[in-house]
């Protein structure tokens, strides 16, 4: 999968706000190549919540390449911003290459909770 901004193996962009809930559970993404300028994740490109709940739990990314030409690449999530309650738990990344000019992480490039 390739785009200029926000790419994920399952979701490019996920959001929960105002008491809503967003769950991403027990998925496996495998044998893929994802490339974009910003916010690239093996599972989720960009996750955001504003007063809601976002849970990423029990997911796996295997045998993939996750590449941000500029910034924010993560094996599970490219970038996650939680202005409410957000968690990434029990996720695995194996045999996967994660690359970015800045902000690269095996699970998540940046996780901000305010």
N, C-alpha and C positions, 0 to 999 in steps of 0.2 A: 504494500500500500504506500502511496506517495502523495503528498500534498504540500502546499506552501506553509501551512500552519495547522497545528493540533491534529495529530494522528495517533490512533490507538488500535491495537489488535482486535479489541472488542468494541470500544467506544472512543470516539474522538473527543467528545465533551460530555461530561455528566454533571448535573446540578440539582441541588435540593435547597429550597428556601421556605421561610415562613412556617416552620413546623412540619414541612413535608419530609419524606424519607427516601433515600436512594441507596439500594443495596446491590453490590456486585459480588456474588458468592459462587464459589466452586466451579470456576471456569478454567479451561486449559487452552492456551494459545500456543501453537507449535509450528515449527518449520516456516518462518515468515521473515520478511524484510520490510521494515517500516522506516521511511525517511520523510523529514519535513524540515523547515527552517527552525521552528520552535515547538516546544511541548509535544514530545514524542514519547509514548509509553508502550510497553509490551502489551498492556491490557487497556489502559486509560490514558489518553493524551493529556487532558486537563480536567481535574475535578474541582468543584467549587460548591460550597454551601454557605448560605447566609441565614443563620438561625434554624437550619434544618439539621438533618442527620445524614451523614454519608459513611457507609461502612464498606470496606473492601476486604473480604475475608475468604481464606481457603482457596485462593487462585494460584495458578502456575503458568509460567512462561518458559518454554523449552525450545532450544535450538533456533534462536532468532537473532536478527541483527536489528538494533534499535538505534537510529542515528538522527541527531539534530544537527543540521549544518551550522546553526548558531548556538542556541542554548536550550537547556531543560530537556534532558533525556533520562528516562528511568526504566529499569527492567519491568516494573509493575505500573508506575504512574509517572508521566512526564513532569507534571506539576500538580500539587494538591493544596488548595487554599480552604481552610476551615474557619469560618467566622462563627461557627456553632460547634457541633460535636462531630469529629471525623476520626476514623481509625483505619489503619492498614494492619491486618493481623493474619498470621498463619499462611503467608504467601511465600512461594518459592520461585527462584529464577535459576535456571541451570543451562549450561552450554550456550549462553547468550552473550553477545557483544553489545555493550552500551557505549556510545560515543557522542560527545558534544564539545564545542569550543569552550563552553562554560556550563556549570551546573549539570553534572552527570552523576547518577547514583545507581547502585545495583538494584535497589527497590524503588526509590523515589528521588528525583533530582532535588526538589525542595518540598518541604511540608511545613506550611505556616498555619498556626492556630492563633487566633486573636480573641 
